[in-house]
Amino acid sequence: SFGRALRFNPEHPAALFHSGDVLARKRRFEDAVGAWDRVAQVDPSGPYAAPARSRARSARDLRHIFAAQPG
C-alpha cells in the first residue's frame, strides 16, 4: 500500500504521487498539491515529476473553483 511505502520511505515518489491522487479524490486539494509538489522536489526528473506538476496545477484550479462555490 502507498501508506506503508510512505511509512518506510516518506519521500517515495510513486507513493507520494498516488497518495496525491487519493487526497484529490477526497477533495483535499491542499494536501494533494503538497504531495505532488513533494514528488517534483524529491525526484525532479523522475517519471512521476511531470504528471505530478500537471496534477498540482489542476488541483490548485479545482481548489479555487470549489472555494468559490456557496455552501
VEXTI-257375 format. One record per atom (N, C-alpha, C): residue in three letters; x, y, z. Coordinates in pm, whole numbers, padded with zeros to 5 digits, always signed. Layout:
N
AlaXYZ;...
***
This chain:
71
Ser+00084-00119+00000;Ser+00000+00000+00000;Ser+00088+00124+00000;Phe+00030+00236-00043;Phe+00107+00360-00050;Phe+00141+00411+00088;Gly+00048+00396+00181;Gly+00074+00439+00319;Gly+00191+00366+00379;Arg+00198+00238+00351;Arg+00309+00157+00403;Arg+00441+00200+00340;Ala+00441+00223+00210;Ala+00562+00268+00142;Ala+00608+00402+00198;Leu+00514+00492+00225;Leu+00550+00622+00280;Leu+00600+00611+00424;Arg+00548+00514+00497;Arg+00594+00495+00634;Arg+00741+00456+00635;Phe+00782+00370+00540;Phe+00920+00325+00534;Phe+01010+00426+00464;Asn+00955+00499+00368;Asn+01032+00600+00296;Asn+00938+00717+00266;Pro+00937+00818+00352;Pro+00842+00928+00335;Pro+00863+01010+00208;Glu+00967+00980+00134;Glu+00992+01053+00010;Glu+00989+00961-00111;His+00914+00854-00104;His+00899+00759-00214;His+00812+00824-00322;Pro+00870+00856-00438;Pro+00796+00933-00540;Pro+00664+00869-00584;Ala+00664+00741-00611;Ala+00540+00677-00657;Ala+00432+00680-00550;Ala+00470+00654-00426;Ala+00373+00654-00317;Ala+00319+00795-00294;Leu+00407+00895-00299;Leu+00361+01033-00286;Leu+00264+01071-00398;Phe+00300+01032-00520;Phe+00216+01064-00635;Phe+00076+01004-00619;His+00070+00877-00585;His-00060+00811-00573;His-00138+00857-00450;Ser-00066+00893-00344;Ser-00138+00947-00229;Ser-00200+01082-00265;Gly-00133+01158-00351;Gly-00194+01282-00401;Gly-00323+01256-00475;Asp-00326+01149-00554;Asp-00449+01111-00624;Asp-00562+01082-00526;Val-00531+01006-00423;Val-00633+00971-00322;Val-00683+01096-00251;Leu-00592+01182-00214;Leu-00631+01306-00145;Leu-00718+01394-00235;Ala-00685+01402-00362;Ala-00765+01483-00455;Ala-00905+01427-00470;Arg-00917+01294-00475;Arg-01050+01234-00485;Arg-01135+01266-00363;Lys-01069+01287-00250;Lys-01139+01325-00127;Lys-01159+01476-00117;Arg-01122+01547-00225;Arg-01130+01693-00232;Arg-01042+01761-00128;Arg-00936+01695-00090;Arg-00836+01754-00001;Arg-00724+01808-00089;Phe-00760+01912-00165;Phe-00672+01963-00269;Phe-00541+02019-00214;Glu-00547+02087-00102;Glu-00425+02144-00044;Glu-00324+02031-00013;Asp-00372+01924+00047;Asp-00286+01811+00081;Asp-00237+01740-00046;Ala-00324+01727-00145;Ala-00285+01664-00270;Ala-00175+01744-00339;Val-00192+01874-00344;Val-00090+01960-00404;Val+00042+01944-00329;Gly+00036+01936-00198;Gly+00157+01917-00120;Gly+00229+01788-00155;Ala+00152+01681-00173;Ala+00211+01552-00210;Ala+00275+01560-00348;Trp+00203+01618-00443;Trp+00256+01627-00580;Trp+00376+01722-00588;Asp+00371+01831-00514;Asp+00486+01921-00511;Asp+00609+01849-00454;Arg+00586+01766-00355;Arg+00697+01692-00294;Arg+00758+01594-00394;Val+00674+01530-00476;Val+00725+01440-00580;Val+00823+01515-00669;Ala+00783+01633-00714;Ala+00868+01711-00804;Ala+00996+01758-00735;Gln+00992+01772-00604;Gln+01111+01814-00530;Gln+01209+01698-00511;Val+01156+01580-00473;Val+01246+01469-00439;Val+01300+01398-00562;Asp+01227+01402-00673;Asp+01272+01333-00794;Asp+01233+01415-00917;Pro+01297+01533-00935;Pro+01253+01628-01037;Pro+01260+01578-01181;Ser+01341+01479-01208;Ser+01349+01427-01345;Ser+01293+01285-01355;Gly+01232+01238-01249;Gly+01177+01103-01249;Gly+01047+01093-01327;Pro+00998+00972-01343;Pro+00879+00950-01425;Pro+00750+01010-01368;Tyr+00748+01040-01239;Tyr+00627+01095-01178;Tyr+00629+01248-01169;Ala+00743+01310-01196;Ala+00757+01454-01175;Ala+00665+01536-01265;Ala+00670+01513-01395;Ala+00587+01592-01487;Ala+00437+01572-01462;Pro+00390+01446-01448;Pro+00247+01431-01417;Pro+00210+01492-01282;Ala+00301+01487-01185;Ala+00273+01546-01054;Ala+00258+01697-01066;Arg+00345+01761-01143;Arg+00333+01906-01163;Arg+00201+01942-01231;Ser+00163+01864-01330;Ser+00038+01888-01401;Ser-00083+01872-01309;Arg-00082+01766-01229;Arg-00195+01743-01138;Arg-00199+01850-01029;Ala-00084+01895-00985;Ala-00082+02002-00883;Ala-00146+02129-00940;Arg-00113+02162-01065;Arg-00175+02281-01128;Arg-00326+02264-01136;Ser-00371+02146-01178;Ser-00516+02122-01189;Ser-00583+02128-01053;Ala-00520+02070-00952;Ala-00579+02071-00818;Ala-00587+02213-00762;Arg-00486+02295-00793;Arg-00493+02434-00748;Arg-00613+02504-00812;Asp-00637+02477-00940;Asp-00752+02536-01007;Asp-00882+02486-00945;Leu-00891+02356-00920;Leu-01013+02300-00861;Leu-01036+02354-00720;Arg-00929+02370-00645;Arg-00940+02424-00509;Arg-01006+02561-00515;His-00967+02644-00610;His-01026+02778-00623;His-01172+02771-00667;Ile-01202+02678-00756;Ile-01340+02662-00803;Ile-01431+02621-00688;Phe-01388+02517-00612;Phe-01472+02469-00503;Phe-01481+02572-00390;Ala-01376+02648-00367;Ala-01379+02750-00263;Ala-01476+02862-00298;Ala-01497+02887-00427;Ala-01585+02994-00471;Ala-01732+02954-00470;Gln-01759+02825-00459;Gln-01898+02780-00461;Gln-01963+02802-00325;Pro-02087+02847-00325;Pro-02158+02866-00196;Pro-02194+02732-00137;Gly-02198+02730-00004;Gly-02243+02611+00069;Gly-02138+02510+00076;
***
